[in-house]
Structure formats: C-alpha cells, structure tokens
Amino acid sequence: RFRRRRMAAGGQLTIRNSALLRTSGEAQHALVTNVLDDVIVKAARRCRCSIRTTFFVLAALTLSGIWCVYDKFRFVALYPTHLEVVEKMCNHLKTNITDRPMQFGGVMSYFTEEGTSVALSSEWPRIANATAANHKAYSDFIGAPYVRITRGHRRCGKMRAVKQVLGCIDPGTWLLFIDADAAFRNGTRICPKMQRWQDQAGIVSPGPAACPTMPWQPVDASLPAAARDSRNCADFLVELRSKHNRTLSNLGADSSLHVVWAFGIFAVRHDEFALGWLERMARRLESDPLLCGYSSIPERLAAYRETTNEDKCKIWPDARDSEFFHHFTSGTDTNIKANLTAVENFVDLVGRETYFLRQATRAREMRRLTGKYELASTRANP
C-alpha cells in the first residue's frame, strides 16, 4: 500500500512537473511572440512613418517646384537689369556701326502634341491650323520661306527645334519665330529708303533656305516678286529693323536676339552666339521634366536661370512690339484655350487677318505688274 501510495505520489509529481514545464514553455513562447510582435509593430510603424515622411517630403518638393514655376518666375521681368548691364558691362562688344540691314531668311512656328503638360485643350489643333495658314500668308507677303516643326516635346522641344532651323538659313540672316497660338496682324507701311538694299528694304534674304530635311514651304510660286516692291513693307519688320539700328546707334549693342513676347515671338540671327545660347537653353529644358510638366512657359524660367550678364549684351528683350500680333493667351493661370467661345472668336479673327494678308500680297503684285506695263508703254511711246 505504501509502495502504491509512493508510486502514485511520484506519478502526480511527474505530471505536475510536466504541466509546469509545459506551462513554462508556453509562457516563453508567448513572451518571444509578444516581443517579436512588438518589434514588428514598431518596425511597421517606423516604416509607415518613413513612407509618410518621404511622401510629404516629395510632395513638399513638388509643390515648391510648382510654386517656383508658377509664382516666382511667371510675372518677374525676364532680364530686370538688362539696360544697366548693356550700359556698364558691354563696352568690349560695342560697335560703331549705326545702320545694318536685317535680312530674314525664314519664318518658323512650332506645334506638337507630344509629351504631357498643363493647360492642354482639345481645341489646340484647330487653333494651330488657323495660325499655320496665317504664318504662311505672312511669309508669302514678305517673300521668305516658312516651316512649322511638328516633332518634339510640346513645351520643352521648341528651343532645340529653333536651333536646328536656324542652322538652315544663311549665316547673318534672321529667323522669325512665332508660336502656334499667335498670328500676324495685317499691317503695312511705306518702306524706309536705304542706300544699297532694296528688296523689302533689306529685310528678306535673297537666298533660299537650306536643310532639305526641313519641311520648308517656299514663297507662293504665283507671286514670284512679292517681296520686291519698295513701296509696301510689313510694318513689324520695318519697326524691328528700326529698333535694331536704334540700339546700334544709341548703345552700340549689336543684338543677336530680339524678344517680342518671351518666348512666343522673337527674331534670332544665325551667328555663333545665338546657336550657343539656344543649345544651352535646350539642354536646360530637356534636363528639367518638372518644369516641362508643370509650366506653360518653361522657356521663361530656363532663360532666367541660363542667361548670363555676358549674354545680355547680345539679347534685347522688348514687348512693345506686341501690337503687331494676336497672341491667344490669358497671361494668367486660366486656360483660355478651353473656352470654346474664345477659341471661336480667335480663329475667326485670325482668318480675317490671313485673308487681308493674301489680298495685300496680290494687290502689291498687281501694282508691280501694272508699273512694269506702264514703264514698258512709256519706253515704247516716248
């Protein structure tokens, strides 16, 4: 009996010890599990915190970048110290020439739907088609070939395209660039008298544009001498030549770039400075996708950052010639190109200007032919 009691007590002790061991193991496992859970939870919290922090940092950087694009540089003067720089720092580049012809070798515009950007509108092709006809009519009127480039990023490919086209005209001649949302007004005036240059008062290049890979549209073949009437010139080109010579005579500055509307309308000369400056501008734009995606005027910011004081000696920013154009822009963040009524009015306005430009070209050609007939009659019947 004693043996049985002893064995029973031993068995209970064994069972009790086993239960204690099992309970202790479960507790250790639970403890380890709880510790691991705490570590995982804390790590997850830290991860979520890091992700959240990274998101906020990226959002802040993006918003600050957008703020710089839209606010800081949108309405700032493009070159606020330009005149001071020209007067004080450009003496080594000044010239004694007081009168120089501006021969235009071509007119260019740029329209493409490649790349994403702000202020997009389904009406853009309609606007671009209307202005293309206007640009071609103006080119016929002044007797210069016309080209519209349709490849590249819609916002940041312009300067690269301008450089390529500029290299296709004769060195020393000028390229007139106009945006696809801008149009020429129909305006003429008596051509200024010059000593040696008679064709359009010396403002049209006598040679054809080179670079056959460019889709040049030559002057209308039915108007072979449209650019050679000394009595009737495009008023914008007369004014631009006059302004260029005023800067020559007053400041001694022989500019290579005249900015009419930064950078929707400008005239640039084929020379070493212009090609180099356009290359720097193109690289700046191509290396800044944030600017290209969030700004409707990226060239303005790129020029603000890229142009040095030395460059300012060759650039003349002036928006006072804008009365010679229609530019379909609101000047604010409002996307006016999405306003169907405004688009309709602009397209109609451009169509009227195009019609009168064509009429002016034909009328001038008729006057030329009539004058030639009258001169022949006078010689035949003295």
Stockholm file with secondary structure:
# STOCKHOLM 1.0

chainA/1-382         RFRRRRMAAGGQLTIRNSALLRTSGEAQHALVTNVLDDVIVKAARRCRCSIRTTFFVLAALTLSGIWCVYDKFRFVALYPTHLEVVEKMCNHLKTNITDRPMQFGGVMSYFTEEGTSVALSSEWPRIANATAANHKAYSDFIGAPYVRITRGHRRCGKMRAVKQVLGCIDPGTWLLFIDADAAFRNGTRICPKMQRWQDQAGIVSPGPAACPTMPWQPVDASLPAAARDSRNCADFLVELRSKHNRTLSNLGADSSLHVVWAFGIFAVRHDEFALGWLERMARRLESDPLLCGYSSIPERLAAYRETTNEDKCKIWPDARDSEFFHHFTSGTDTNIKANLTAVENFVDLVGRETYFLRQATRAREMRRLTGKYELASTRANP
#=GR chainA/1-382 SS CHHHHHHHHHHHHHHHHHHHHHHHHHHHHHHHHHHHHHHHHHHHHHHHHHHHHHHHHHHHHHHHHHHIIIIITTSSCSSTTHHHHHHHHCGGGCCCCCCCCCCEEEEEEECCCBSCCSSCCTTHHHHHHHHHHHHHHHHHHHTCCEEEECCSBTTTSHHHHHHHHHTTSCTTCEEEEECTTEEECCCEECCCCCSSCCGGGGTBCSSCCCCTTSCCBCCCTTCTTTTCCTTCEEHHHHHHHHHHHHHHHHHCCCCSEEEEETTTEEEEESSHHHHHHHHHHHHHHHTCHHHHHHCSCHHHHHHHHHCCHHHHTTEEECCTTGGGEEECCCSSSCCGGGCHHHHHHHHHHHHHHHHHHHHHHHHHHHHHHHHHHHHHHHHHCC
#=GC SS_cons         CHHHHHHHHHHHHHHHHHHHHHHHHHHHHHHHHHHHHHHHHHHHHHHHHHHHHHHHHHHHHHHHHHHIIIIITTSSCSSTTHHHHHHHHCGGGCCCCCCCCCCEEEEEEECCCBSCCSSCCTTHHHHHHHHHHHHHHHHHHHTCCEEEECCSBTTTSHHHHHHHHHTTSCTTCEEEEECTTEEECCCEECCCCCSSCCGGGGTBCSSCCCCTTSCCBCCCTTCTTTTCCTTCEEHHHHHHHHHHHHHHHHHCCCCSEEEEETTTEEEEESSHHHHHHHHHHHHHHHTCHHHHHHCSCHHHHHHHHHCCHHHHTTEEECCTTGGGEEECCCSSSCCGGGCHHHHHHHHHHHHHHHHHHHHHHHHHHHHHHHHHHHHHHHHHCC
//
